[in-house]
Structures are given as structure tokens and as C-alpha cells.
Amino acid sequence: MNYCIKGNTIEISDNEDFVPAHILECGQIFSYERVSDASQDRWLVFSADKKAEIVPNGDRFKILTDDTKYFENFFDLQTDYSSLKKKLSKFEILKEPIKFGHGIRILKQNLFETLISFIVSANNNIKRIQLILGRLREQLGTNMGDFRAFPTQKQMLAVDENFFKEIGAGYRAPYLYKVVRQVDENTLQDWQTLPTRELRNKLISLAGVGPKVADCVLLFGFGRGDVFPVDTWIHQMYNKFYAPLENREKIRANLTKEFGQNSGYAQQYLFFFIRSGEK
């Protein structure tokens, strides 16, 4: 990945491995805004108590932020996606998805925010997820000046179950109320050292976390490439291109076996391609 850091700016010199629309609209993050100005799009990205703005720089991009080190890691800029895509392109089923979503990068997100976000995401649509998470920020998060931070576990402990119902969480309200009493930021950080299978079981033991949510948290929070989240889109893809199978855990196991340590990357290319094709 070709980039350099100058002051409060990360200059991206590679538009083949970094495309904001691919990165932000492939289902891995909800706390962002796409803003159209004078026929050009820019993106505001929020993570924990940090903010970055991605702006066009010719046919490339600049990331403007007060914390370049954080967002260098957040956007996974040190990983060589060109080599990764070459390896994955050996699989016939991934050739077109990789061409289509060539600018995807899997983000390294805040663990607590990722957990809460994907509990909210269960059986939900993007607009509603963003609305609920936005209300969480506005009503509980620390005022950072021109935006609100994602609330900490301590801040979320201060409200009752009814609060989560009032912000639109629906049946997820009791899960959110309970999960912040089960785990905090430090506990999640301590789990980083666990093997993926053990970590997955820990996550599934939490309120509101099923297999698919656990896999999303593993991939988008803990950075585990050896997982393959299976939702409706992936389920349909599997039945179309592999074999009819209803058991999503078996689908997950089969796809993880096929793609190994790069399963999470394969999932993102496939998911983005399939979902975008249906729009």
C-alpha cells in the first residue's frame, strides 16, 4: 500500500487498493457519512472517540485526522492487499468479486463499539442501524466538539433497558442492557490472545450474540481472518454456486475450510459483490 503521513494528513497514493465507497459500504461499519459536495464525494468516519475525513485528491484520496496513527491502523494500511487479492483470485468464484470491490480493506475497529454495533445490526437494515447508533452517540457519548464519541461501557451502564427501547433497538434492548453488564473494554482487549474458536465461544456466550454476530465481531473487531460470517446473501450464494444446504454453521465451516486464513477477506469481496448486484 503506497501512502505517506504528513502532519494531520494521510496521503493515499494507490486507488487500486483503497476506495472509500468499497471500504465503507461493504457492511463492516455503520458510523460514517457520505457527503456530496460540488459533484465530489467525501466521507466522515467515526470510531470510538476519533474522527477522520476522507477527501478526493485527484484520482486518489487524503485522510484528514487529528490521530493519523490510529487511522493508519484502522484502515489497515500496512497490509499488502495486492498480494492478498492475487492469492484469492486463484479461486474462480472470487475473480469477479475482487475486480468489482478491489478497493476493499477490512477495518480494525474498536472492540466495544463493534460488539454493540453488530448486536444492533441483527435482523436490521443499514439506515435503521445507523439511526440507532447515532442516537446512542448523541444521548450518551462524550461531546468531542463537532461530533459525539461512541459511548463507553461505563456510560452505557448509566441507562436502563427502557432507554434502549426508546432509541429504537426493539427486541435488542434487553440484550444491550445485559451485554454491557457482562463485558467491558478491558475484558474484550484481554480476549485478544485467545484462539479463534475459544474467542468465538466467549462471544456467543454474551447476550444478543449469535454465530453470525460473533463472526462479524471476530473479523471487524478482532481482525481474525479465519472466520466467514454467513448471512442471507452468503447463504443464497452458497446454494447457487456450491450445493443446497440450509445449515449455516455447516456453510460457514465449509467456506472457512476452503479459504483458510483468508476466509474473512473472501467473505467481504463476495458479500459486497452479491449485495451490490441486487440493488
C-alpha positions as CSV (number, residue, x, y, z in Angstrom):
1,M,0.0,0.0,0.0
2,N,1.5,3.3,-1.1
3,Y,0.8,6.1,1.4
4,C,2.6,8.7,3.4
5,I,1.8,10.7,6.5
6,K,2.3,14.5,6.6
7,G,1.2,16.3,9.7
8,N,-2.5,15.6,10.2
9,T,-2.9,14.0,6.7
10,I,-2.5,10.5,5.4
11,E,-2.0,10.7,1.6
12,I,-3.1,7.6,-0.2
13,S,-1.1,7.1,-3.5
14,D,-2.9,3.9,-4.5
15,N,-6.5,4.0,-5.8
16,E,-6.4,0.3,-6.7
17,D,-6.3,-0.9,-3.0
18,F,-8.1,1.9,-1.3
19,V,-11.6,3.0,-2.4
20,P,-13.7,4.7,0.3
21,A,-17.1,3.5,-1.2
22,H,-15.9,-0.1,-1.3
23,I,-14.5,0.1,2.3
24,L,-17.4,1.8,4.0
25,E,-20.3,0.3,2.1
26,C,-19.4,-3.4,2.3
27,G,-21.3,-3.9,5.6
28,Q,-18.4,-3.8,8.0
29,I,-19.0,-0.3,9.5
30,F,-22.1,1.8,10.3
31,S,-20.6,5.0,11.8
32,Y,-19.8,7.0,8.7
33,E,-21.4,9.7,6.5
34,R,-21.1,10.1,2.7
35,V,-21.3,13.8,1.8
36,S,-21.6,15.1,-1.8
37,D,-20.0,18.5,-2.4
38,A,-19.7,20.0,-5.9
39,S,-20.0,16.7,-7.6
40,Q,-17.3,15.1,-5.4
41,D,-18.0,12.7,-2.5
42,R,-16.2,12.9,0.8
43,W,-16.6,10.7,3.8
44,L,-16.7,11.3,7.5
45,V,-15.7,8.3,9.5
46,F,-16.2,7.9,13.3
47,S,-14.6,5.3,15.5
48,A,-14.8,5.4,19.3
49,D,-13.7,9.0,20.2
50,K,-11.9,9.6,16.9
51,K,-12.9,11.1,13.6
52,A,-11.4,11.1,10.1
53,E,-12.4,12.8,6.9
54,I,-11.6,11.2,3.5
55,V,-11.4,13.7,0.7
56,P,-10.6,13.3,-3.0
57,N,-7.1,14.1,-4.1
58,G,-7.2,13.9,-7.9
59,D,-8.0,10.3,-8.6
60,R,-6.6,9.3,-5.2
61,F,-7.5,10.3,-1.6
62,K,-6.4,12.1,1.6
63,I,-7.4,11.1,5.1
64,L,-7.6,14.2,7.4
65,T,-7.5,13.5,11.1
66,D,-6.0,14.5,14.4
67,D,-4.8,11.0,15.0
68,T,-3.0,9.6,12.0
69,K,-1.5,6.7,13.9
70,Y,-5.0,5.5,14.9
71,F,-6.4,5.7,11.4
72,E,-3.3,4.2,9.8
73,N,-4.1,1.1,11.9
74,F,-7.9,1.5,11.5
75,F,-7.6,1.4,7.7
76,D,-5.1,-1.4,7.9
77,L,-2.7,0.5,5.6
78,Q,0.3,-1.7,6.3
79,T,-1.3,-4.8,4.9
80,D,-0.4,-5.7,1.3
81,Y,-3.8,-6.2,-0.3
82,S,-2.3,-6.6,-3.8
83,S,-0.7,-9.8,-2.8
84,L,-3.8,-10.9,-0.9
85,K,-6.0,-10.3,-4.0
86,K,-3.6,-12.3,-6.2
87,K,-3.8,-15.3,-3.9
88,L,-7.6,-15.1,-3.6
89,S,-8.0,-14.6,-7.4
90,K,-6.9,-18.2,-7.9
91,F,-10.4,-19.1,-6.7
92,E,-12.7,-18.8,-9.8
93,I,-15.6,-17.7,-7.7
94,L,-13.7,-14.7,-6.4
95,K,-12.3,-13.3,-9.7
96,E,-15.2,-11.0,-10.5
97,P,-16.0,-10.0,-6.9
98,I,-12.3,-8.9,-6.4
99,K,-12.4,-6.8,-9.6
100,F,-15.7,-5.3,-8.5
101,G,-14.6,-4.5,-4.9
102,H,-10.9,-4.1,-5.5
103,G,-10.6,-1.2,-3.1
104,I,-12.0,-3.0,0.0
105,R,-9.9,-3.0,3.1
106,I,-11.0,-4.8,6.3
107,L,-11.1,-2.2,9.1
108,K,-9.6,-2.6,12.5
109,Q,-12.3,-1.2,14.6
110,N,-12.8,-0.5,18.3
111,L,-13.8,-3.8,20.0
112,F,-16.6,-2.5,22.3
113,E,-18.1,-0.4,19.5
114,T,-18.0,-3.3,17.1
115,L,-19.7,-5.6,19.6
116,I,-22.6,-3.2,20.3
117,S,-22.9,-2.2,16.6
118,F,-23.3,-5.8,15.4
119,I,-25.8,-6.7,18.2
120,V,-27.8,-3.7,16.9
121,S,-27.4,-5.0,13.3
122,A,-29.0,-8.3,13.8
123,N,-32.1,-8.7,11.5
124,N,-31.9,-4.9,10.8
125,N,-31.3,-2.6,7.8
126,I,-28.4,-0.2,7.4
127,K,-30.5,3.0,7.8
128,R,-32.1,1.8,11.0
129,I,-28.8,0.6,12.4
130,Q,-27.2,4.0,11.7
131,L,-30.2,5.7,13.3
132,I,-30.0,3.7,16.5
133,L,-26.2,4.0,16.8
134,G,-26.5,7.8,16.1
135,R,-28.9,8.1,18.9
136,L,-26.6,6.2,21.2
137,R,-23.8,8.6,20.4
138,E,-25.9,11.7,20.7
139,Q,-27.5,10.8,24.0
140,L,-24.7,9.0,25.8
141,G,-21.4,9.8,24.1
142,T,-18.9,12.4,25.1
143,N,-19.0,15.7,23.3
144,M,-15.9,15.9,21.2
145,G,-16.7,19.4,19.8
146,D,-18.1,18.7,16.3
147,F,-19.2,15.1,16.9
148,R,-20.1,12.7,19.8
149,A,-17.9,9.8,20.7
150,F,-19.3,6.3,20.8
151,P,-20.4,5.7,24.5
152,T,-18.1,3.7,26.7
153,Q,-19.3,0.7,28.7
154,K,-19.4,3.0,31.8
155,Q,-21.7,5.5,30.1
156,M,-24.0,2.7,28.8
157,L,-24.3,1.3,32.4
158,A,-26.0,4.5,33.4
159,V,-29.2,3.8,31.5
160,D,-31.9,1.3,31.9
161,E,-33.4,-1.2,29.4
162,N,-36.2,1.2,28.5
163,F,-33.6,3.7,27.2
164,F,-32.6,1.2,24.5
165,K,-36.2,0.7,23.6
166,E,-36.8,4.4,23.3
167,I,-33.9,4.8,20.8
168,G,-35.4,2.1,18.6
169,A,-33.5,-1.0,19.5
170,G,-36.7,-3.0,19.7
171,Y,-36.2,-6.7,20.8
172,R,-32.4,-6.0,21.0
173,A,-33.0,-3.6,24.0
174,P,-32.7,-6.3,26.7
175,Y,-29.6,-7.7,25.0
176,L,-27.9,-4.3,25.0
177,Y,-28.8,-3.7,28.6
178,K,-27.4,-7.1,29.6
179,V,-24.3,-7.2,27.5
180,V,-22.8,-4.0,29.0
181,R,-23.1,-5.7,32.4
182,Q,-21.3,-8.8,31.1
183,V,-18.2,-7.3,29.4
184,D,-16.2,-4.1,29.2
185,E,-13.5,-2.7,27.0
186,N,-10.6,-4.2,29.1
187,T,-12.2,-7.7,29.1
188,L,-12.5,-7.6,25.3
189,Q,-8.9,-6.5,25.0
190,D,-7.8,-9.4,27.2
191,W,-9.6,-11.8,24.9
192,Q,-7.3,-10.8,22.0
193,T,-4.9,-13.5,23.0
194,L,-7.4,-16.4,22.8
195,P,-7.5,-18.8,19.8
196,T,-10.4,-18.0,17.4
197,R,-12.5,-21.0,18.4
198,E,-12.3,-20.2,22.1
199,L,-12.9,-16.5,21.5
200,R,-15.9,-17.2,19.3
201,N,-17.4,-19.3,22.1
202,K,-16.8,-16.4,24.6
203,L,-18.6,-14.0,22.3
204,I,-21.6,-16.4,21.7
205,S,-22.0,-16.6,25.5
206,L,-22.8,-12.9,25.6
207,A,-26.4,-11.5,25.3
208,G,-27.5,-10.9,21.8
209,V,-24.5,-12.6,20.1
210,G,-25.3,-15.5,17.8
211,P,-22.9,-17.2,15.4
212,K,-23.1,-14.6,12.7
213,V,-22.7,-11.6,15.0
214,A,-19.8,-13.4,16.7
215,D,-18.1,-13.9,13.3
216,C,-18.6,-10.2,12.4
217,V,-17.0,-9.1,15.7
218,L,-14.2,-11.5,15.2
219,L,-13.5,-10.2,11.7
220,F,-14.1,-6.5,12.0
221,G,-13.0,-6.0,15.6
222,F,-10.5,-8.7,16.5
223,G,-9.1,-9.0,12.9
224,R,-9.5,-12.7,12.7
225,G,-9.2,-13.7,9.0
226,D,-10.1,-17.4,9.7
227,V,-13.9,-16.7,10.0
228,F,-16.6,-16.4,7.4
229,P,-19.8,-14.6,8.5
230,V,-22.8,-16.2,6.9
231,D,-26.0,-14.1,6.4
232,T,-28.9,-14.3,3.9
233,W,-26.7,-13.1,1.0
234,I,-23.9,-15.6,1.6
235,H,-26.4,-18.3,2.2
236,Q,-28.1,-17.6,-1.2
237,M,-24.6,-17.5,-2.9
238,Y,-23.7,-20.9,-1.4
239,N,-26.8,-22.5,-2.5
240,K,-26.4,-21.1,-6.0
241,F,-22.7,-21.8,-6.6
242,Y,-21.9,-24.8,-4.3
243,A,-24.8,-27.0,-3.1
244,P,-28.2,-26.7,-1.5
245,L,-27.6,-26.5,2.3
246,E,-29.8,-25.0,5.0
247,N,-27.4,-25.3,8.0
248,R,-25.5,-22.0,8.1
249,E,-22.9,-23.4,10.5
250,K,-22.0,-26.1,8.0
251,I,-21.9,-23.5,5.3
252,R,-19.5,-21.4,7.5
253,A,-17.3,-24.5,8.2
254,N,-17.1,-25.4,4.5
255,L,-16.2,-21.9,3.4
256,T,-13.7,-21.5,6.1
257,K,-12.1,-24.7,5.2
258,E,-11.9,-23.6,1.5
259,F,-10.4,-20.2,2.1
260,G,-8.5,-20.8,5.3
261,Q,-6.8,-17.8,7.0
262,N,-8.1,-15.5,4.2
263,S,-11.8,-16.5,4.7
264,G,-12.8,-13.1,6.1
265,Y,-11.4,-11.3,3.1
266,A,-13.1,-13.7,0.7
267,Q,-16.4,-13.1,2.5
268,Q,-16.1,-9.4,2.1
269,Y,-15.4,-9.5,-1.6
270,L,-18.3,-11.9,-2.1
271,F,-20.7,-10.1,0.1
272,F,-20.1,-6.7,-1.4
273,F,-20.4,-8.1,-5.0
274,I,-23.6,-10.1,-4.4
275,R,-25.4,-7.4,-2.4
276,S,-24.4,-4.6,-4.8
277,G,-25.6,-6.6,-7.7
278,E,-29.1,-6.9,-6.2
279,K,-29.5,-3.1,-5.7
